[in-house]
Amino acid sequence: MKKIETHKKGQFMKQVYTCFCTDVIHEGHLNLINEARKYGEVTVGVLSERAMIRYDRFPTISEEERMEMIRKVPGISHVRIQDSIKYDEVFEELHPDVIIHGDNWKTGHLSFIRDNVLKNIEKYGGELVEIPYTYNPNVKKIDARRLEKLAMPEFRRGRLRKLMKLTPVVKLMEVHSGLTGLIVEKTVAVEEDGLSQFDGMWLSSLCDSTDRGKPDIELVDLTSRMRTADEIMDVTTKPIVMDVDTGGMIEHFVYTVRTLERSGISACIMEDKTGLKKNSLFGTEVVQTQDDIEHFCAKIRAGKETQRSDDFMIIARNESLILEKGMEDALKRCRAYVEAGADGIMIHSRRRDPAEIFEFCDTFRSTDPDTPLIVVPTSFCDVTTEEFEKHGINIVIYANQLMRAAVPAMQDVATKILVNHRSAEVEEEIMPFKEIIKMIDEI
């Protein structure tokens, strides 16, 4: 953007830039724009959908709708899409004289973006003007409504499909309570390239059963499983994928689909086994029976015919590699499941070497470039999401790490209290409850 000469004074106006990642304009945004106008000609960047999901925001309206919303605000000269939370491209293309932003990014993970702006100012010149962030009941209510909207079933349910279009690999983390849901919802890591966070949640039957002290044999019924799901959905907004084990009888599975879909669950994953469920971690060490292809396909078809929306996904989990039935059996079954209407394939393995998973994915992708592939790298845990992406994998589920982290930590604290006959020795190892409470939003 070139400097624009004013007709009144024959002087070049300063170019002022700010960026919004909002679905609604409130008085805080207007205050910032009014302040920006004092410095010169204002350009507003609208953070793209792809960038917003990295910024801990998920848009409820389209990019064009958000751009049009900004265009209607008086005093703005230009509106553009900003494709990254970092400002490198903005400085390279626009060379802004002034960057305007609220002062809320001075601490926390957003300070990473502020540091990036300051580095660009050092390189290209310009100045940073920080406006006191607007905190009042009206702004708080608007922000709360945005979160409530994202939590509504019709918005939450469709987010998984949207995420697969916006990010190379969707990362899901196991949750088994409202608190673990909040941890997954709010944990953000600062990386060299930007911010990283989990895209959604995995509600595992293994962890849900374990949290109740029950064996993982489909003992916990759907009503109890939905109680856990409701507790998580009540305090979070991210999409949830639910483990439904074998799905039970076809006549029962169709009601499960209706229940999950209505509640706002984005997808269910159903494994192709029958009889009393045994955890896949045992492999062939225990007797496990794989379902007939025809019967499992009939279950998939029944579920797809039952669902009312196009958002909900039924993902077929294949156990052929777990049961050592070979690659050809796995490929044959999964192609049949897709033909029956499965919205995705979860291929499972308990080997530490990911070679057979990669072989399956590469071979499957040679004839099917579109069907989403899902993996659970519990055994082959040294593989990165970037490596999964190279093999056409769309969703990675970290299926039980939070529970596995919690149990030894709790056992250690409990033991030390018994040994020392007091809790003083563990105080430095445990989080102050005040910090835990801060995670919980008040209405």
Secondary structure, DSSP 8 states (H G I E B T S, - for coil): ----B-TTT--B--EEEEEE--SS--HHHHHHHHHHHTTSEEEEEEE-HHHHTTTT---SS-HHHHHHHHHTSTT--EEEEE-SSS-HHHHHHH--SEEEEEGGGSSSTTHHHHHHHHHHHHHH--EEEEE----SHHHHHHHHHHHHHHHSHHHHHTHHHHHHHHSSSEEEEEE-SHHHHHHHHH-EEEETTEEEE--EEEE-HHHHHHHTT--TTT-S-HHHHHHHHHHHHTT--S-EEEE-TT--SHHHHHHHHHHHHHHT--EEEEESEESS---GGGGGGS--EE--HHHHHHHHHHHHHH---SS-EEEEEE-TTTTT--HHHHHHHHHHHHHHT-SEEEE----SSTHHHHHHHHHHHHH-SSS-EEE-TTSSTT--HHHHHHTT--EEEE-SHHHHHHHHHHHHHHHHHHHHTSSGGGTTTS--HHHHHTTS---
